[in-house]
Amino acid sequence: MALLLAAAPFIPATESGVVGAILLGFGLGWALVAVLSVRFTDQPQRWAVAPALFMGLSGVLLVVFGSPVQEVLAWVWPPAVLVLAVWMVVQAHRQLRSRSGRGLIYPVIAVLVLASVGGGYETVRHAADAQATPGQGHLIDVGGHHLYLNCTGSGAPTVVLEPGAGHMSSDLALIAPVVARETRVCVYDRAGRGWSDPADTVHDGAQIATDLHTLLQRGNEPGPYVLAGHSFGGLYALTFAARYPEDVAGLVLVDSTAPASNPEPDAALATHGDADDTMDRVTALIVGASRLGLGRLLDLQSPDHLRSTIQEYNHAGSSVQQAAALRNFTDKPLVVLTAGSGSAPDWAASQEALAILSTNSAHRVVEGATHASLITDQEDAAATARGILDVVSAVRTASPLAP
């Protein structure tokens, strides 16, 4: 019943809607335990009405009122469920004589206890994270939500680092300080991760480029910039360069995801490029589960981080199409860095295709490096930083890049 309700078209495809539907389904399940045990057995379990009412009412409130109720229940639900679970064990022990019946009921109650403990832990951690302030950098309003921006060093052009899908500014800690020794460098967190606020906007390349442009303007970081993007971050750098060509002086694509080879018209992109209703519901279900502390086990800082990462992949189709809008980078400096190992057979060809976007480009294969090690390994990250600084030097001197 919980799964059927969560998939029902009249239930909003939001986290509060899907979680509310599941709670409503569980409430109906406990109601059936109470009704059917009274009617068809000699061991009536009238106590099951209590969890039925609690879960059913919580579910209805979430479906009808959404996020405001979810914020309240995040604090109320964990201790209430823990108390309810203890009371349920006592009642079941008194009224349920069947060992097989207890074998069915007790594990369910144990799951409720784990959910209450995990949910309480996640709520407290989330509140503590929200109250914390970044030691460096600052939060800037980009229109309805704040993004974290941290710029260090001095000199022009300013380098803007774009991390890959699911990553954040701290993942570029081996690169930013090296670049900052010779020029100004900025790192930031996309919406929903790191220090940045979550956002209800679409997590595709176009929106990410728009957010970044607004962030740099309101952060008083003048361009034109050298954009350096790793993996999916390369798509966002390409999209930014296509939308704001006057603000981009150079590009560094670090084992970048390739844009679409055959861009589709905007109308076709709008038809099937974004996540459909089913994927939205699956995302809401996964993020809802992370509210029980499961996201921490996946090394994600918060449910907001998990949601933004899933949505980023959901909108990958749109992002690769939008990045393809950059068809000609003229003679601006462009360095393409490719991992020397662990790549698919056709990866090298896609990287070479990126290099021909500019007449002033260099395609370098970092031997022994993997896709991840280009930002996580000290030596390979140093090669990434050298590529970035080479573009900075080419911009400053208006000279061609060395191979």
Phi, psi and omega in degrees: 000321180297315181292321178296317179294321180297331181267355184295137183296338180277355176268128179301140180277054179239167180300313181295323180293313182292315178296320177298319178296320179294316177297321178297320177296318177296322178299318177295325178297314178294326177297321178294323176302315181294310186292311185289327179291326178290321188277327190240000181228169176263014177234069182298134182246068184294338178299338181294347177295326183297306177296330178297314181291316183297310182288320180297314180295319177300318180297316180297317180297320179294316181295319186281316189255344172072221190304319180303319178290324180299320179296323179288314182295334178302329178267325185280319190298312184303306180293325180295318180292323179297315177296317180298320182295317178298316179297322179296320179297315180299314182294318179295321178298324181281322192252347182252103184277337184287127177294321179295323178296316177296324179297335176273320187283315186299317178299324179295317178295322178299321177296321177298320179296314178299320180295321181292319179293313179296319179294320177296317179299314181295321180296316180293317179297318181296319179295319179295319178296321181294329181278340181289153178237144181294141179290328177232164179073187181203166180262136183232133178287121179250014179113077179096343176207160182254140175244146180274130179229132179226113181242133180226167180079180180214159180115168180232151000282157176283133177266133177244120182265131181242110181287167180283182183299132178080354183262172181217182188302323183295340179287351180254024186294339179275346186255313186304314181296326180293316180294324183295342178291337185241344179199175178282140180223139180239136170238154181208166176251129175291164185305132174093357181225161182060230180271352186280152177288153169290161179219150178273002181285165179289134182267061176246176185300322181297315181291321180295319178295320178297314179300316182295318179299315178296319181300313182292322178294311182286341176273003178058043175251098186288149175262192001285156188251160164259117180264132178235115183239133178259133175058237177301331178301333176296321177299318182290325176295318178296317180295319177300315181295326179289323184275329183230063186300328181289345181262005183238121180261336181195163181226145170229119181251110187262098184045050188289144168300138184279141174289171181297138179281335179232084182302140179265156175299156181303323182295317179293323179296319181292334184287316186226009183282332184266166181296139179275179185299321181296316180294324177298320180290321177296317178300314180299322180294317180294316180294321177300320178295327180292341176294348178266012178093001183290332180298327180295330179291337179267011179064031174254138188294327187200165173302327178296321177296316179297315181298314183295325179293314179297316180294327177299316178287325177301325184260019180300323179300318177294319184295319180291330176289316182293324179294333181290352178294337176276099182260342184210116178262018181048234181250021179287146183300133180219122174246129175250118178255129183237135177294137183278349181217158176080013183261158176292158183303325183268003184294318182300320181294320180293326178290322178294325178296326177293323184294332183275006175295334181234149175279353178239076186226164175218130177250115184241129176263123180270100185298135178082346181279150173251173180305316182282323187292344178295344175236348185252339180262136185304311183291316181290324176295328177296323177295322176297315179298322179297320178298319179296314182291333175295320177292320177302315180296320180294325178293316182295320186260357182053042183244161178289153179283146172282149180302000000 
